[in-house]
Amino acid sequence: MSKKKKIQEIYPEVDYVSDYIFTYDNKPVSERDTPLKTSNNTKPLSKIDKELTHFLKVNNIESYKDVSYKDFLEDKMLMISAIKVGIPYSLFDLMQENIPLTENDWAEILDISTKSLQRYKISADHHFKSIHSEKIIEIAEVTKMGLDVFGSIEKLKLWLNTPNYALGQYLPIELLKDSYGKELVISELIHISYGILV
């Protein structure tokens, strides 16, 4: 049995097994990646998953496998690497489809004008600065958590735009402008998920 087949049997979830296997003396056997056959029950990648995987591979952040949007939001090291490089507008545009914020909300949270956002949209290769990329990913994290709790974008949007007693009568969306506010919002979502209502 070949080394690749042994690895594939031990780790069936691995998408690629590299032929770049080292012998005991640390000399590579070859330098070519071979994709493994995927099982029939794996979901095809969505548009956002494809864009995210492309962004990560182009920037040499994660080159050995396809990365789903969900997996990305659960991997802090991947998010840190993406923040350092800067989220491209093409990925941000797809992320917006899953996040219940308007263009005005984004402009306020990112502390940039709506005209700048529109200019970025026209630019083919615009990457957000690290500070903006971090905010984008933070909002994506809150949205993921909110969807887990409420089950739909509509319910999450309603909750974000309703004064919350536990958050000092602030709208949760108002608190998303800074990291401390984001942490309070996530904390409140966790409380709701455990049935702790104030």
VENVEN-V345263 format. One record per backbone hydrogen bond with DSSP energy under -1.0 kcal/mol. CO is the residue of the C=O (numbers start at 0). NH is the residue of the N-H. E is the energy in kcal/mol with one decimal. If there is no record, write none. Layout:
{{CO:NH:E} {CO:NH:E}}
This chain:
{{1:5:-2.0} {2:6:-2.6} {3:7:-2.5} {4:8:-2.2} {5:9:-2.2} {6:10:-3.0} {10:13:-1.5} {14:35:-2.1} {16:33:-1.1} {18:20:-2.5} {20:28:-1.4} {22:25:-2.2} {26:22:-1.5} {31:18:-1.8} {33:16:-1.3} {38:41:-1.3} {45:49:-2.4} {46:50:-2.3} {47:51:-2.6} {48:52:-2.7} {49:53:-2.6} {50:54:-2.6} {51:55:-2.6} {52:56:-2.6} {53:57:-2.9} {54:58:-1.6} {55:60:-3.3} {56:59:-1.7} {67:71:-2.5} {68:72:-2.0} {71:74:-1.2} {74:78:-2.1} {75:79:-2.5} {76:80:-2.2} {77:81:-2.5} {78:82:-2.4} {79:83:-2.1} {80:84:-1.7} {81:85:-2.7} {86:127:-3.0} {87:91:-2.2} {88:92:-3.0} {89:93:-1.2} {90:94:-2.4} {91:95:-2.3} {94:97:-1.6} {95:98:-1.2} {98:100:-2.0} {101:105:-2.3} {102:106:-2.5} {103:107:-2.2} {104:108:-2.7} {105:109:-3.1} {106:111:-2.1} {112:116:-1.8} {113:117:-2.3} {114:118:-2.3} {115:119:-2.6} {116:120:-1.7} {117:121:-1.4} {118:122:-1.9} {125:88:-2.7} {128:132:-2.8} {129:133:-2.5} {130:134:-1.4} {131:135:-2.4} {132:136:-2.3} {133:137:-2.4} {134:138:-2.5} {135:139:-2.0} {136:140:-2.3} {137:141:-2.3} {138:142:-2.5} {139:143:-2.4} {140:144:-2.4} {141:145:-3.0} {142:146:-2.7} {143:147:-1.9} {144:148:-1.8} {145:149:-3.3} {146:150:-1.7} {151:155:-2.0} {152:156:-3.0} {153:157:-2.3} {154:158:-2.3} {155:159:-2.8} {156:160:-1.5} {158:161:-1.4} {159:172:-2.3} {163:168:-2.3} {164:167:-1.6} {166:169:-1.1} {169:163:-2.1} {170:173:-1.3} {174:177:-1.1} {177:181:-2.1} {178:182:-2.2} {179:183:-2.0} {180:184:-2.4} {181:185:-2.7} {182:186:-2.5} {183:187:-2.3} {184:188:-2.2} {185:189:-2.3} {186:190:-2.3} {187:191:-2.5} {188:192:-2.4} {189:193:-1.5} {190:195:-3.2} {191:194:-1.6}}
